[in-house]
């Protein structure tokens, strides 16, 4: 009954993205290992794991997808997963609950990120773990950093909204749902609010925030609000990307993206490996 109520509540937000999941075209599926992870959200999370292309891995990166029918396939389709593997990182892709091949339960998406991250750490216990998220995946990854026992040492977050209302205010029915949730279930709304999580981060993960100058959904000014919430709490870098639309910094500036993101991961995960 509870899950049915959540599915009805979620439909105005995500209903158009609930479609049968398909592999992106021209993918060598044999390179990917399928995993299923139990989340404290109650969902069975579908994940894909692939090894680094290098002889020795530098670390492992969890990829948290934006909203869309492609779900975890976003990272394969647009080349992020291959970029990371070529750079020496194991990668795990996963579907947030209700997306792709994961079952649909509550809206406790940070718990899905947490569960997937812990599963990735279990696969590679000797390696440092990072998370790279886009849009919804980025926002929920930041909220996961406020969860105890998260494994993330580094986070690269692109197009993360500062609050749910910042993203959904242009859509009347979702906006009303969020406003009602703030009244009826304020703790639930807070758990999905990145600016709230920013005050309560566990550990001291290194953060890189990325925002596109052509992003109409999470504009640079929204990124600056999130940066302001993080300042004084944790070391945070901010990259404003010319010409980049929502979640597409890599497509807009591929060379610069590779240098910035891989350089950030290499630098801070190396520090983590040396410290351990």
C-alpha positions as protocol buffer text, in pm:
chain_id: "A"
residue {
  index: 1
  type: UNK
  ca { x: 0 y: 0 z: 0 }
}
residue {
  index: 2
  type: UNK
  ca { x: 280 y: 241 z: 93 }
}
residue {
  index: 3
  type: UNK
  ca { x: 467 y: 177 z: -232 }
}
residue {
  index: 4
  type: UNK
  ca { x: 146 y: 223 z: -432 }
}
residue {
  index: 5
  type: UNK
  ca { x: 94 y: 564 z: -271 }
}
residue {
  index: 6
  type: UNK
  ca { x: 451 y: 663 z: -354 }
}
residue {
  index: 7
  type: UNK
  ca { x: 414 y: 549 z: -714 }
}
residue {
  index: 8
  type: UNK
  ca { x: 106 y: 771 z: -751 }
}
residue {
  index: 9
  type: UNK
  ca { x: 287 y: 1064 z: -591 }
}
residue {
  index: 10
  type: UNK
  ca { x: 592 y: 1014 z: -815 }
}
residue {
  index: 11
  type: UNK
  ca { x: 396 y: 988 z: -1141 }
}
residue {
  index: 12
  type: UNK
  ca { x: 372 y: 1366 z: -1212 }
}
residue {
  index: 13
  type: UNK
  ca { x: 746 y: 1393 z: -1150 }
}
residue {
  index: 14
  type: UNK
  ca { x: 884 y: 1090 z: -1328 }
}
residue {
  index: 15
  type: UNK
  ca { x: 598 y: 910 z: -1508 }
}
residue {
  index: 16
  type: UNK
  ca { x: 717 y: 1004 z: -1858 }
}
residue {
  index: 17
  type: UNK
  ca { x: 1054 y: 838 z: -1787 }
}
residue {
  index: 18
  type: UNK
  ca { x: 914 y: 499 z: -1681 }
}
residue {
  index: 19
  type: UNK
  ca { x: 987 y: 292 z: -1989 }
}
residue {
  index: 20
  type: UNK
  ca { x: 1147 y: -49 z: -2048 }
}
residue {
  index: 21
  type: UNK
  ca { x: 1524 y: -5 z: -2023 }
}
residue {
  index: 22
  type: UNK
  ca { x: 1742 y: -74 z: -2326 }
}
residue {
  index: 23
  type: UNK
  ca { x: 2115 y: -88 z: -2372 }
}
residue {
  index: 24
  type: UNK
  ca { x: 2253 y: 208 z: -2565 }
}
residue {
  index: 25
  type: UNK
  ca { x: 2346 y: 123 z: -2923 }
}
residue {
  index: 26
  type: UNK
  ca { x: 2682 y: -33 z: -3014 }
}
residue {
  index: 27
  type: UNK
  ca { x: 2770 y: -143 z: -2659 }
}
residue {
  index: 28
  type: UNK
  ca { x: 2985 y: -446 z: -2593 }
}
residue {
  index: 29
  type: UNK
  ca { x: 2759 y: -590 z: -2322 }
}
residue {
  index: 30
  type: UNK
  ca { x: 3008 y: -862 z: -2226 }
}
residue {
  index: 31
  type: UNK
  ca { x: 3231 y: -594 z: -2069 }
}
residue {
  index: 32
  type: UNK
  ca { x: 2965 y: -521 z: -1810 }
}
residue {
  index: 33
  type: UNK
  ca { x: 2879 y: -731 z: -1505 }
}
residue {
  index: 34
  type: UNK
  ca { x: 2522 y: -715 z: -1380 }
}
residue {
  index: 35
  type: UNK
  ca { x: 2462 y: -660 z: -1008 }
}
residue {
  index: 36
  type: UNK
  ca { x: 2152 y: -623 z: -791 }
}
residue {
  index: 37
  type: UNK
  ca { x: 2177 y: -418 z: -473 }
}
residue {
  index: 38
  type: UNK
  ca { x: 1928 y: -394 z: -186 }
}
residue {
  index: 39
  type: UNK
  ca { x: 1861 y: -32 z: -86 }
}
residue {
  index: 40
  type: UNK
  ca { x: 1721 y: 90 z: 245 }
}
residue {
  index: 41
  type: UNK
  ca { x: 1460 y: 264 z: 29 }
}
residue {
  index: 42
  type: UNK
  ca { x: 1317 y: -87 z: -9 }
}
residue {
  index: 43
  type: UNK
  ca { x: 1414 y: -108 z: -375 }
}
residue {
  index: 44
  type: UNK
  ca { x: 1613 y: -368 z: -563 }
}
residue {
  index: 45
  type: UNK
  ca { x: 1868 y: -155 z: -743 }
}
residue {
  index: 46
  type: UNK
  ca { x: 1993 y: -263 z: -1085 }
}
residue {
  index: 47
  type: UNK
  ca { x: 2361 y: -190 z: -1151 }
}
residue {
  index: 48
  type: UNK
  ca { x: 2635 y: -250 z: -1406 }
}
residue {
  index: 49
  type: UNK
  ca { x: 3002 y: -284 z: -1319 }
}
residue {
  index: 50
  type: UNK
  ca { x: 3298 y: -252 z: -1558 }
}
residue {
  index: 51
  type: UNK
  ca { x: 3671 y: -265 z: -1492 }
}
residue {
  index: 52
  type: UNK
  ca { x: 3927 y: 0 z: -1577 }
}
residue {
  index: 53
  type: UNK
  ca { x: 4110 y: -48 z: -1905 }
}
residue {
  index: 54
  type: UNK
  ca { x: 4447 y: 3 z: -1734 }
}
residue {
  index: 55
  type: UNK
  ca { x: 4659 y: -268 z: -1572 }
}
residue {
  index: 56
  type: UNK
  ca { x: 4622 y: -105 z: -1232 }
}
residue {
  index: 57
  type: UNK
  ca { x: 4315 y: 91 z: -1118 }
}
residue {
  index: 58
  type: UNK
  ca { x: 4342 y: 424 z: -938 }
}
residue {
  index: 59
  type: UNK
  ca { x: 4000 y: 396 z: -775 }
}
residue {
  index: 60
  type: UNK
  ca { x: 3634 y: 325 z: -845 }
}
residue {
  index: 61
  type: UNK
  ca { x: 3362 y: 571 z: -946 }
}
residue {
  index: 62
  type: UNK
  ca { x: 2988 y: 541 z: -892 }
}
residue {
  index: 63
  type: UNK
  ca { x: 2781 y: 717 z: -1161 }
}
residue {
  index: 64
  type: UNK
  ca { x: 2440 y: 856 z: -1053 }
}
residue {
  index: 65
  type: UNK
  ca { x: 2222 y: 935 z: -1355 }
}
residue {
  index: 66
  type: UNK
  ca { x: 1998 y: 1232 z: -1437 }
}
residue {
  index: 67
  type: UNK
  ca { x: 1626 y: 1191 z: -1500 }
}
residue {
  index: 68
  type: UNK
  ca { x: 1555 y: 1025 z: -1831 }
}
residue {
  index: 69
  type: UNK
  ca { x: 1452 y: 702 z: -2000 }
}
residue {
  index: 70
  type: UNK
  ca { x: 1821 y: 616 z: -2053 }
}
residue {
  index: 71
  type: UNK
  ca { x: 1873 y: 607 z: -1672 }
}
residue {
  index: 72
  type: UNK
  ca { x: 2209 y: 437 z: -1604 }
}
residue {
  index: 73
  type: UNK
  ca { x: 2266 y: 410 z: -1980 }
}
residue {
  index: 74
  type: UNK
  ca { x: 2323 y: 789 z: -1991 }
}
residue {
  index: 75
  type: UNK
  ca { x: 2684 y: 735 z: -1887 }
}
residue {
  index: 76
  type: UNK
  ca { x: 2750 y: 483 z: -2163 }
}
residue {
  index: 77
  type: UNK
  ca { x: 2561 y: 675 z: -2431 }
}
residue {
  index: 78
  type: UNK
  ca { x: 2748 y: 1001 z: -2378 }
}
residue {
  index: 79
  type: UNK
  ca { x: 3092 y: 853 z: -2315 }
}
residue {
  index: 80
  type: UNK
  ca { x: 3155 y: 931 z: -1947 }
}
residue {
  index: 81
  type: UNK
  ca { x: 3196 y: 565 z: -1848 }
}
residue {
  index: 82
  type: UNK
  ca { x: 3453 y: 499 z: -2120 }
}
residue {
  index: 83
  type: UNK
  ca { x: 3643 y: 819 z: -2034 }
}
residue {
  index: 84
  type: UNK
  ca { x: 3677 y: 704 z: -1674 }
}
residue {
  index: 85
  type: UNK
  ca { x: 3775 y: 349 z: -1766 }
}
residue {
  index: 86
  type: UNK
  ca { x: 4042 y: 471 z: -2006 }
}
residue {
  index: 87
  type: UNK
  ca { x: 4173 y: 696 z: -1728 }
}
residue {
  index: 88
  type: UNK
  ca { x: 4216 y: 401 z: -1492 }
}
residue {
  index: 89
  type: UNK
  ca { x: 3892 y: 385 z: -1294 }
}
residue {
  index: 90
  type: UNK
  ca { x: 3651 y: 100 z: -1234 }
}
residue {
  index: 91
  type: UNK
  ca { x: 3294 y: 224 z: -1283 }
}
residue {
  index: 92
  type: UNK
  ca { x: 2952 y: 127 z: -1154 }
}
residue {
  index: 93
  type: UNK
  ca { x: 2631 y: 253 z: -1315 }
}
residue {
  index: 94
  type: UNK
  ca { x: 2297 y: 208 z: -1138 }
}
residue {
  index: 95
  type: UNK
  ca { x: 1930 y: 297 z: -1173 }
}
residue {
  index: 96
  type: UNK
  ca { x: 1768 y: 503 z: -901 }
}
residue {
  index: 97
  type: UNK
  ca { x: 1454 y: 333 z: -779 }
}
residue {
  index: 98
  type: UNK
  ca { x: 1167 y: 356 z: -1026 }
}
residue {
  index: 99
  type: UNK
  ca { x: 1404 y: 423 z: -1316 }
}
residue {
  index: 100
  type: UNK
  ca { x: 1550 y: 179 z: -1565 }
}
residue {
  index: 101
  type: UNK
  ca { x: 1549 y: -173 z: -1425 }
}
residue {
  index: 102
  type: UNK
  ca { x: 1525 y: -88 z: -1054 }
}
residue {
  index: 103
  type: UNK
  ca { x: 1203 y: -148 z: -865 }
}
residue {
  index: 104
  type: UNK
  ca { x: 1000 y: 154 z: -756 }
}
residue {
  index: 105
  type: UNK
  ca { x: 949 y: 224 z: -387 }
}
residue {
  index: 106
  type: UNK
  ca { x: 982 y: 550 z: -191 }
}
residue {
  index: 107
  type: UNK
  ca { x: 1148 y: 880 z: -278 }
}
residue {
  index: 108
  type: UNK
  ca { x: 1445 y: 807 z: -52 }
}
residue {
  index: 109
  type: UNK
  ca { x: 1686 y: 836 z: -343 }
}
residue {
  index: 110
  type: UNK
  ca { x: 1991 y: 924 z: -130 }
}
residue {
  index: 111
  type: UNK
  ca { x: 1958 y: 577 z: 23 }
}
residue {
  index: 112
  type: UNK
  ca { x: 1987 y: 428 z: -327 }
}
residue {
  index: 113
  type: UNK
  ca { x: 2311 y: 621 z: -385 }
}
residue {
  index: 114
  type: UNK
  ca { x: 2436 y: 508 z: -45 }
}
residue {
  index: 115
  type: UNK
  ca { x: 2355 y: 141 z: -114 }
}
residue {
  index: 116
  type: UNK
  ca { x: 2517 y: 148 z: -457 }
}
residue {
  index: 117
  type: UNK
  ca { x: 2827 y: 320 z: -317 }
}
residue {
  index: 118
  type: UNK
  ca { x: 2862 y: 66 z: -40 }
}
residue {
  index: 119
  type: UNK
  ca { x: 2823 y: -217 z: -292 }
}
residue {
  index: 120
  type: UNK
  ca { x: 3099 y: -63 z: -506 }
}
residue {
  index: 121
  type: UNK
  ca { x: 3324 y: -35 z: -200 }
}
residue {
  index: 122
  type: UNK
  ca { x: 3258 y: -402 z: -124 }
}
residue {
  index: 123
  type: UNK
  ca { x: 3372 y: -490 z: -477 }
}
residue {
  index: 124
  type: UNK
  ca { x: 3698 y: -294 z: -437 }
}
residue {
  index: 125
  type: UNK
  ca { x: 3771 y: -264 z: -64 }
}
residue {
  index: 126
  type: UNK
  ca { x: 4132 y: -155 z: -118 }
}
residue {
  index: 127
  type: UNK
  ca { x: 4045 y: 135 z: -350 }
}
residue {
  index: 128
  type: UNK
  ca { x: 3907 y: 485 z: -276 }
}
residue {
  index: 129
  type: UNK
  ca { x: 3553 y: 547 z: -399 }
}
residue {
  index: 130
  type: UNK
  ca { x: 3421 y: 857 z: -577 }
}
residue {
  index: 131
  type: UNK
  ca { x: 3074 y: 951 z: -698 }
}
residue {
  index: 132
  type: UNK
  ca { x: 2994 y: 1141 z: -1018 }
}
residue {
  index: 133
  type: UNK
  ca { x: 2636 y: 1257 z: -1056 }
}
residue {
  index: 134
  type: UNK
  ca { x: 2429 y: 1464 z: -1299 }
}
residue {
  index: 135
  type: UNK
  ca { x: 2115 y: 1668 z: -1222 }
}
residue {
  index: 136
  type: UNK
  ca { x: 1890 y: 1450 z: -1002 }
}
residue {
  index: 137
  type: UNK
  ca { x: 2175 y: 1204 z: -954 }
}
residue {
  index: 138
  type: UNK
  ca { x: 2407 y: 1486 z: -850 }
}
residue {
  index: 139
  type: UNK
  ca { x: 2157 y: 1633 z: -604 }
}
residue {
  index: 140
  type: UNK
  ca { x: 2080 y: 1296 z: -449 }
}
residue {
  index: 141
  type: UNK
  ca { x: 2452 y: 1215 z: -431 }
}
residue {
  index: 142
  type: UNK
  ca { x: 2511 y: 1531 z: -230 }
}
residue {
  index: 143
  type: UNK
  ca { x: 2228 y: 1430 z: 2 }
}
residue {
  index: 144
  type: UNK
  ca { x: 2390 y: 1086 z: 33 }
}
residue {
  index: 145
  type: UNK
  ca { x: 2707 y: 1257 z: 159 }
}
residue {
  index: 146
  type: UNK
  ca { x: 2508 y: 1349 z: 470 }
}
residue {
  index: 147
  type: UNK
  ca { x: 2434 y: 981 z: 536 }
}
residue {
  index: 148
  type: UNK
  ca { x: 2647 y: 797 z: 794 }
}
residue {
  index: 149
  type: UNK
  ca { x: 2873 y: 527 z: 654 }
}
residue {
  index: 150
  type: UNK
  ca { x: 2884 y: 667 z: 301 }
}
residue {
  index: 151
  type: UNK
  ca { x: 3207 y: 553 z: 129 }
}
residue {
  index: 152
  type: UNK
  ca { x: 3275 y: 857 z: -91 }
}
residue {
  index: 153
  type: UNK
  ca { x: 3605 y: 1043 z: -71 }
}
residue {
  index: 154
  type: UNK
  ca { x: 3542 y: 1262 z: -376 }
}
residue {
  index: 155
  type: UNK
  ca { x: 3227 y: 1388 z: -549 }
}
residue {
  index: 156
  type: UNK
  ca { x: 3191 y: 1545 z: -894 }
}
residue {
  index: 157
  type: UNK
  ca { x: 2841 y: 1693 z: -921 }
}
residue {
  index: 158
  type: UNK
  ca { x: 2707 y: 1841 z: -1245 }
}
residue {
  index: 159
  type: UNK
  ca { x: 2383 y: 2042 z: -1265 }
}
residue {
  index: 160
  type: UNK
  ca { x: 2279 y: 1971 z: -906 }
}
residue {
  index: 161
  type: UNK
  ca { x: 1974 y: 2173 z: -802 }
}
residue {
  index: 162
  type: UNK
  ca { x: 1996 y: 2345 z: -460 }
}
residue {
  index: 163
  type: UNK
  ca { x: 1641 y: 2246 z: -362 }
}
residue {
  index: 164
  type: UNK
  ca { x: 1358 y: 2049 z: -523 }
}
residue {
  index: 165
  type: UNK
  ca { x: 1159 y: 2367 z: -575 }
}
residue {
  index: 166
  type: UNK
  ca { x: 1440 y: 2531 z: -768 }
}
residue {
  index: 167
  type: UNK
  ca { x: 1408 y: 2258 z: -1030 }
}
residue {
  index: 168
  type: UNK
  ca { x: 1035 y: 2182 z: -1019 }
}
residue {
  index: 169
  type: UNK
  ca { x: 884 y: 2531 z: -970 }
}
residue {
  index: 170
  type: UNK
  ca { x: 817 y: 2559 z: -1347 }
}
residue {
  index: 171
  type: UNK
  ca { x: 590 y: 2250 z: -1331 }
}
residue {
  index: 172
  type: UNK
  ca { x: 262 y: 2329 z: -1144 }
}
residue {
  index: 173
  type: UNK
  ca { x: 164 y: 1981 z: -1021 }
}
residue {
  index: 174
  type: UNK
  ca { x: 511 y: 1874 z: -898 }
}
residue {
  index: 175
  type: UNK
  ca { x: 552 y: 2219 z: -740 }
}
residue {
  index: 176
  type: UNK
  ca { x: 228 y: 2172 z: -547 }
}
residue {
  index: 177
  type: UNK
  ca { x: 336 y: 1823 z: -441 }
}
residue {
  index: 178
  type: UNK
  ca { x: 664 y: 1956 z: -300 }
}
residue {
  index: 179
  type: UNK
  ca { x: 489 y: 2239 z: -119 }
}
residue {
  index: 180
  type: UNK
  ca { x: 247 y: 1990 z: 38 }
}
residue {
  index: 181
  type: UNK
  ca { x: 531 y: 1758 z: 136 }
}
residue {
  index: 182
  type: UNK
  ca { x: 701 y: 2044 z: 319 }
}
residue {
  index: 183
  type: UNK
  ca { x: 386 y: 2077 z: 528 }
}
residue {
  index: 184
  type: UNK
  ca { x: 289 y: 1712 z: 569 }
}
residue {
  index: 185
  type: UNK
  ca { x: 630 y: 1539 z: 572 }
}
residue {
  index: 186
  type: UNK
  ca { x: 896 y: 1804 z: 631 }
}
residue {
  index: 187
  type: UNK
  ca { x: 1164 y: 1552 z: 727 }
}
residue {
  index: 188
  type: UNK
  ca { x: 1122 y: 1377 z: 391 }
}
residue {
  index: 189
  type: UNK
  ca { x: 1157 y: 1702 z: 197 }
}
residue {
  index: 190
  type: UNK
  ca { x: 1466 y: 1800 z: 397 }
}
residue {
  index: 191
  type: UNK
  ca { x: 1630 y: 1465 z: 323 }
}
residue {
  index: 192
  type: UNK
  ca { x: 1610 y: 1551 z: -50 }
}
residue {
  index: 193
  type: UNK
  ca { x: 1731 y: 1912 z: -14 }
}
residue {
  index: 194
  type: UNK
  ca { x: 2097 y: 1957 z: -115 }
}
residue {
  index: 195
  type: UNK
  ca { x: 2136 y: 2288 z: 68 }
}
residue {
  index: 196
  type: UNK
  ca { x: 2022 y: 2114 z: 389 }
}
residue {
  index: 197
  type: UNK
  ca { x: 2263 y: 1825 z: 332 }
}
residue {
  index: 198
  type: UNK
  ca { x: 2543 y: 2076 z: 269 }
}
residue {
  index: 199
  type: UNK
  ca { x: 2531 y: 2172 z: 636 }
}
residue {
  index: 200
  type: UNK
  ca { x: 2553 y: 1810 z: 752 }
}
residue {
  index: 201
  type: UNK
  ca { x: 2812 y: 1635 z: 536 }
}
residue {
  index: 202
  type: UNK
  ca { x: 2977 y: 1331 z: 692 }
}
residue {
  index: 203
  type: UNK
  ca { x: 3354 y: 1318 z: 654 }
}
residue {
  index: 204
  type: UNK
  ca { x: 3535 y: 1569 z: 436 }
}
residue {
  index: 205
  type: UNK
  ca { x: 3482 y: 1462 z: 75 }
}
residue {
  index: 206
  type: UNK
  ca { x: 3639 y: 1682 z: -191 }
}
residue {
  index: 207
  type: UNK
  ca { x: 3374 y: 1840 z: -415 }
}
residue {
  index: 208
  type: UNK
  ca { x: 3373 y: 1967 z: -772 }
}
residue {
  index: 209
  type: UNK
  ca { x: 3053 y: 2144 z: -883 }
}
residue {
  index: 210
  type: UNK
  ca { x: 2991 y: 2181 z: -1258 }
}
residue {
  index: 211
  type: UNK
  ca { x: 2731 y: 2411 z: -1417 }
}
residue {
  index: 212
  type: UNK
  ca { x: 2669 y: 2492 z: -1783 }
}
residue {
  index: 213
  type: UNK
  ca { x: 2624 y: 2850 z: -1896 }
}
residue {
  index: 214
  type: UNK
  ca { x: 2348 y: 2735 z: -2136 }
}
residue {
  index: 215
  type: UNK
  ca { x: 2165 y: 2528 z: -1872 }
}
residue {
  index: 216
  type: UNK
  ca { x: 1801 y: 2639 z: -1845 }
}
residue {
  index: 217
  type: UNK
  ca { x: 1706 y: 2391 z: -1572 }
}
residue {
  index: 218
  type: UNK
  ca { x: 1985 y: 2438 z: -1317 }
}
residue {
  index: 219
  type: UNK
  ca { x: 2141 y: 2770 z: -1416 }
}
residue {
  index: 220
  type: UNK
  ca { x: 2472 y: 2894 z: -1284 }
}
residue {
  index: 221
  type: UNK
  ca { x: 2295 y: 3114 z: -1030 }
}
residue {
  index: 222
  type: UNK
  ca { x: 2141 y: 2803 z: -871 }
}
residue {
  index: 223
  type: UNK
  ca { x: 2486 y: 2647 z: -856 }
}
residue {
  index: 224
  type: UNK
  ca { x: 2615 y: 2954 z: -676 }
}
residue {
  index: 225
  type: UNK
  ca { x: 2343 y: 2908 z: -412 }
}
residue {
  index: 226
  type: UNK
  ca { x: 2462 y: 2554 z: -349 }
}
residue {
  index: 227
  type: UNK
  ca { x: 2824 y: 2669 z: -346 }
}
residue {
  index: 228
  type: UNK
  ca { x: 2735 y: 2932 z: -87 }
}
residue {
  index: 229
  type: UNK
  ca { x: 2575 y: 2664 z: 133 }
}
residue {
  index: 230
  type: UNK
  ca { x: 2893 y: 2455 z: 112 }
}
residue {
  index: 231
  type: UNK
  ca { x: 3147 y: 2733 z: 167 }
}
residue {
  index: 232
  type: UNK
  ca { x: 3311 y: 2721 z: 505 }
}
residue {
  index: 233
  type: UNK
  ca { x: 3199 y: 2361 z: 547 }
}
residue {
  index: 234
  type: UNK
  ca { x: 3410 y: 2174 z: 294 }
}
residue {
  index: 235
  type: UNK
  ca { x: 3662 y: 2236 z: 15 }
}
residue {
  index: 236
  type: UNK
  ca { x: 3464 y: 2293 z: -305 }
}
residue {
  index: 237
  type: UNK
  ca { x: 3572 y: 2376 z: -659 }
}
residue {
  index: 238
  type: UNK
  ca { x: 3332 y: 2538 z: -905 }
}
residue {
  index: 239
  type: UNK
  ca { x: 3353 y: 2507 z: -1283 }
}
residue {
  index: 240
  type: UNK
  ca { x: 3127 y: 2721 z: -1502 }
}
residue {
  index: 241
  type: UNK
  ca { x: 3124 y: 2567 z: -1850 }
}
residue {
  index: 242
  type: UNK
  ca { x: 3077 y: 2787 z: -2159 }
}
residue {
  index: 243
  type: UNK
  ca { x: 2812 y: 2660 z: -2401 }
}
residue {
  index: 244
  type: UNK
  ca { x: 2711 y: 2362 z: -2188 }
}
residue {
  index: 245
  type: UNK
  ca { x: 2343 y: 2267 z: -2167 }
}
residue {
  index: 246
  type: UNK
  ca { x: 2188 y: 2072 z: -1882 }
}
residue {
  index: 247
  type: UNK
  ca { x: 2408 y: 1769 z: -1788 }
}
residue {
  index: 248
  type: UNK
  ca { x: 2614 y: 1803 z: -2108 }
}
residue {
  index: 249
  type: UNK
  ca { x: 2940 y: 1967 z: -2001 }
}
residue {
  index: 250
  type: UNK
  ca { x: 3135 y: 1675 z: -2150 }
}
residue {
  index: 251
  type: UNK
  ca { x: 2968 y: 1719 z: -2490 }
}
residue {
  index: 252
  type: UNK
  ca { x: 3024 y: 2095 z: -2486 }
}
residue {
  index: 253
  type: UNK
  ca { x: 3387 y: 2092 z: -2373 }
}
residue {
  index: 254
  type: UNK
  ca { x: 3523 y: 1735 z: -2405 }
}
residue {
  index: 255
  type: UNK
  ca { x: 3895 y: 1816 z: -2374 }
}
residue {
  index: 256
  type: UNK
  ca { x: 3846 y: 2056 z: -2085 }
}
residue {
  index: 257
  type: UNK
  ca { x: 3603 y: 1817 z: -1913 }
}
residue {
  index: 258
  type: UNK
  ca { x: 3852 y: 1531 z: -1931 }
}
residue {
  index: 259
  type: UNK
  ca { x: 4132 y: 1748 z: -1796 }
}
residue {
  index: 260
  type: UNK
  ca { x: 3920 y: 1899 z: -1519 }
}
residue {
  index: 261
  type: UNK
  ca { x: 3733 y: 1588 z: -1400 }
}
residue {
  index: 262
  type: UNK
  ca { x: 4006 y: 1327 z: -1441 }
}
residue {
  index: 263
  type: UNK
  ca { x: 4260 y: 1569 z: -1296 }
}
residue {
  index: 264
  type: UNK
  ca { x: 4035 y: 1632 z: -995 }
}
residue {
  index: 265
  type: UNK
  ca { x: 3983 y: 1260 z: -935 }
}
residue {
  index: 266
  type: UNK
  ca { x: 4351 y: 1175 z: -986 }
}
residue {
  index: 267
  type: UNK
  ca { x: 4468 y: 1446 z: -749 }
}
residue {
  index: 268
  type: UNK
  ca { x: 4234 y: 1380 z: -459 }
}
residue {
  index: 269
  type: UNK
  ca { x: 4209 y: 1002 z: -482 }
}
residue {
  index: 270
  type: UNK
  ca { x: 4589 y: 983 z: -496 }
}
residue {
  index: 271
  type: UNK
  ca { x: 4598 y: 1184 z: -174 }
}
residue {
  index: 272
  type: UNK
  ca { x: 4351 y: 937 z: -26 }
}
residue {
  index: 273
  type: UNK
  ca { x: 4558 y: 636 z: -133 }
}
residue {
  index: 274
  type: UNK
  ca { x: 4874 y: 789 z: 11 }
}
residue {
  index: 275
  type: UNK
  ca { x: 4699 y: 873 z: 338 }
}
residue {
  index: 276
  type: UNK
  ca { x: 4575 y: 516 z: 376 }
}
